[in-house]
Amino acid sequence: MTPTVTVVGSHPVKHEPGFKDRLLERLRRRSAYAPAIREAVKDQLEAGIELISDGQVRGDMIEIFASYIPGLTAEDEPAVIGRVEPPRSSPLVLDYREAAETAGERAEVKAILTGPVTLAHSLRLETDLYPSTDHPSLLKDLSRALAAEARRLREEGAEVLQVDEPVLSSGAVEVGRVARYINRVLRAFRGGTRVLHVCGKVTDVYEELEEKIKADVLDHELAGHPENLEVVASGSKPIGVGVVRSDSERVEKVSEAVRVLERAREELGERVEFVDPDCGLRKLPRRVARRKLEVVRKARDRVFS
Ligand SMILES: [Zn+2]
């Protein structure tokens, strides 16, 4: 089977919503970020990406969620300021809808959520309702809020959910102690394909991820972290393979991405499910991001033709 070309998520387009944008969003008519989402979708379609994102244009992976989940705030620094609860309505559904309508038949749109563990570790605590940001009570409430989002996005038509948990490769948390909170979010996406993306070097945690996380696909960096391949090859789950770096403005030659992907195919065979950049591209100049996406598509075509 030919693996699908996808993105990890964020794309460098910016839009500062005006009064009318905010009003339309409040009325649930359309996303306040619709102009930026359409630009992000256009770039991905032009590069030949088959499973696209809405560009995650609302802010960074923490701000997006801190800005609307009850109990959190994104003012100044993202923080917990009260009891965390499932949101009554979701701006992410509007973003998803905008991307899906823009893409039409040309691509599928995946839903993307920052995982509860990474969120918890990135928030300041400004309430005494929770003892600490790594306390099970906060992780539980965050996972409930995110599970509600996963359910909504599935109902909206998303076939693929990706949960991002970069903190799992940092050594700051034990996978076994937090797996249940991540799994609660993944489980809520009933009947769809569930992906866990963990950035960086995963050699110390990969085995535990396979064993304890109920994801259908694990997505990792192989361009910036070629050492990941050996441990990934020891497992058995389908894999998303990063073939260009997201932390460097240098645009790789197609032949470089081909080499990364060929090694992955040799070691993983049929397990290669997705081909993508290592991580989100929001920190790169837009023209660089576009060209990197083209390189990913060309590499996939060359290796799997
Ligand atoms: Zn990443």
Boltz pocket constraint, residues with backbone or C-beta under 6 A from the ligand:
constraints:
  - pocket:
      binder: B
      contacts: [[A, 8], [A, 166], [A, 197], [A, 198], [A, 199], [A, 200], [A, 278], [A, 279], [A, 280]]
      max_distance: 6.0
